[in-house]
Amino acid sequence: MSWLWAIILGLILGVIARMILPGKQNIPLWLTVIFGVIGSIIGNAVASWIGVDDTKGIDWIRHLLQLLGAILVVGVGDAVWNSMRRGNRTT
């Protein structure tokens, strides 16, 4: 996968993951892209582990696993980002 394609896919998956997750995520767009790319990589790894990474036609299971990975990473990443931001505030 080329880097440009990974960034585009990360943006798409990250934004979809943010729409699926309940509530408002307080992470910036650049972090959403990074989390989407990481989730996509995790989904690809799981797809290759279970043997559905390269099938004839459209790899729906792989794409679903990439989206699930992005949802997981965006959800956890949002919680970590918020805790880091709260920890840096001095009031």
C-alpha atoms as one frame of an Amber mdcrd trajectory, in Angstrom:
protein
   0.000   0.000   0.000   1.474   3.354  -0.945   1.779   6.098   1.660  -0.627
   8.395  -0.179  -3.267   5.671  -0.353  -2.718   4.891   3.351  -3.302   8.552
   4.268  -6.446   8.783   2.127  -7.788   5.523   3.548  -6.870   6.655   7.069
  -8.785   9.893   6.595 -11.860   8.095   5.298 -11.822   5.375   7.957 -11.030
   7.829  10.746 -13.924  10.106   9.804 -16.325   7.153   9.483 -15.140   5.845
  12.855 -15.795   9.256  14.436 -19.318   9.255  12.964 -20.025   5.761  14.303
 -18.713   6.381  17.821 -21.266   7.938  20.170 -20.636  11.399  21.551 -18.199
  14.035  20.399 -14.566  13.180  19.843 -12.213  16.036  20.711  -9.279  14.986
  18.565  -7.972  17.112  15.695  -8.299  16.008  12.073  -4.597  15.185  11.709
  -4.853  12.808  14.663  -8.004  11.275  13.186  -6.017  10.474  10.016  -3.177
   8.921  12.031  -5.618   6.839  14.085  -7.399   5.768  10.877  -4.101   4.650
   9.330  -3.173   2.713  12.480  -6.637   1.102  12.556  -6.313   0.178   8.898
  -2.944  -1.462   9.540  -4.410  -3.408  12.461  -7.362  -4.491  10.299  -5.029
  -5.627   7.519  -2.962  -7.629  10.023  -6.053  -9.367  11.398  -7.297 -10.063
   7.857  -3.994 -11.706   6.943  -3.989 -13.733  10.179  -7.409 -15.191   9.379
  -6.638 -15.599   5.673  -9.018 -13.075   4.091  -6.506 -10.394   3.126  -6.565
 -11.190  -0.592  -9.674 -12.702  -2.109 -11.201 -12.578  -5.568 -13.308  -9.478
  -6.000 -13.868  -6.894  -3.285 -12.372  -7.770   0.086 -15.400  -6.831   2.191
 -14.220  -8.682   5.299 -10.826  -6.958   5.169 -12.485  -3.557   4.782 -14.802
  -4.287   7.700 -11.825  -5.308   9.839 -10.036  -2.086   8.861 -13.074  -0.062
   9.921 -13.342  -1.958  13.214  -9.651  -1.300  13.821 -10.164   2.409  13.121
 -13.157   2.543  15.487 -11.103   0.888  18.218  -8.066   3.131  17.739 -10.124
   6.350  17.452 -12.090   5.451  20.592  -9.013   4.622  22.659  -6.990   7.452
  21.127  -9.696   9.993  21.932  -9.713   8.921  25.579  -5.911   9.126  25.776
  -5.857  12.494  23.985  -8.467  13.935  26.371  -6.665  12.653  29.458  -3.388
  14.138  28.199  -5.046  17.489  27.481  -6.660  17.579  30.938  -3.335  16.679
  32.527  -1.582  19.619  30.837  -4.055  22.239  32.081  -2.991  24.190  35.105
  -5.928  25.950  36.714
